[in-house]
Amino acid sequence: MTTLPAKLQAVLARIAGAARRYGRDPADVGLLAVSKTWPAAALRELAAAGQRAFGESYVQEGLAKITELRVLGLDWHFIGSLQANKTRSVAEAFDWVHSIDQLRIAQRLAEQRPATLPPLSVCLQVNVSNEASKGGVSPAAVPALAHAVARLPRLRLRGLMAIPAPSDDYMVQRGPFRGLRELSEQLQADGLLLDTLSMGMSHDLEAAIAEGATLVRIGTAIFGERR
Ligand SMILES: *Cc1c(COP(=O)(O)O)cnc(C)c1O
C-alpha cells in the first residue's frame, strides 16, 4: 500500500514536472490538499510530511478538523458552496474562500471577519464551462463582481477559481483554464492586483499548470477515491 506521504511526494513531482515542461518555476505552483471526507489523522500525517494548505468543502466537517489540528498552524481553504447562514463560522475559522459567486456572500464575510485576524483571502468562482447546474459566476459578470469584492474591507481578493466540466482530452482541458487566465489578465489590466489562479484537480493538473495555475486543488491523487 502506498502511504500518504509517498502519494504527496508523487503529486509534488507531477506538479514540478508539469511546471518545468511549461517553462514555469515549480515554486510558483502551490498545492492545496483537498481533504474533504478524510479524517484529521490523515491530515496530521500529511502535515508531518510538510503539507500546509488543506481544502474543505463542508463547513461543519472543516470546522471540526480546524479545531482538532489547531496547534499545527495549518492554512485552511474553504472550497465548497457557501450558504449565507454559514458565512460567520467560515469568516472566523478559515484563511481562504475560493467559491465566492455572489456579492451578498462576500459582504457577509467582510462584515463577519474578525478584526483580530488578517484579511480573509478570497477567489471568485467562475463558471467557465457555462453549465447551468454548476456554481460560479458567469464570465461576463466577473469584472463587476471582482471590482465590488475588491472594495470590501477585511477581504483580500486574490484571484479566480474554476471547476471545468471534466474531459479526458488534454487539449479540451486546456480551453477553460486558458479562458480563466485571460479573464484574470483582463482584471489585472483594469488595475486589480491578483496573484492566484486556483485551477486544476487530480485529472487535469498538467493542463491547468500549462495555462498558468498558481494553486492546484488535489484530493483523489493524494488520498484515494473519496469515501
Ligand atoms: C473535491 C474537490 C477537488 C479535488 O478533486 P480531485 O479530483 O479529488 O482531485 C478540487 N476542487 C474542488 C472545488 C473540490 O470540491
The ligand as a MOL file (V3000), in Angstrom:
LIG
                    3D

  0  0  0     0  0            999 V3000
M  V30 BEGIN CTAB
M  V30 COUNTS 15 15 0 0 0
M  V30 BEGIN ATOM
M  V30 1 C -13.2240 17.6980 -4.3210 0
M  V30 2 C -12.6800 18.9320 -4.9740 0
M  V30 3 C -11.3890 18.9600 -5.5420 0
M  V30 4 C -10.4810 17.7440 -5.6060 0
M  V30 5 O -10.8230 16.9360 -6.6770 0
M  V30 6 P -9.9820 15.6160 -7.0280 0
M  V30 7 O -10.4800 15.2360 -8.3700 0
M  V30 8 O -10.3080 14.6100 -5.9730 0
M  V30 9 O -8.5500 15.9760 -7.0370 0
M  V30 10 C -10.9360 20.1510 -6.0680 0
M  V30 11 N -11.6890 21.2780 -6.0580 0
M  V30 12 C -12.9330 21.2840 -5.5310 0
M  V30 13 C -13.7160 22.5500 -5.5480 0
M  V30 14 C -13.4610 20.1280 -4.9830 0
M  V30 15 O -14.7080 20.1540 -4.4700 0
M  V30 END ATOM
M  V30 BEGIN BOND
M  V30 1 1 1 2
M  V30 2 1 2 3
M  V30 3 2 2 14
M  V30 4 1 3 4
M  V30 5 2 3 10
M  V30 6 1 4 5
M  V30 7 1 5 6
M  V30 8 2 6 7
M  V30 9 1 6 8
M  V30 10 1 6 9
M  V30 11 1 10 11
M  V30 12 2 11 12
M  V30 13 1 12 13
M  V30 14 1 12 14
M  V30 15 1 14 15
M  V30 END BOND
M  V30 END CTAB
M  END
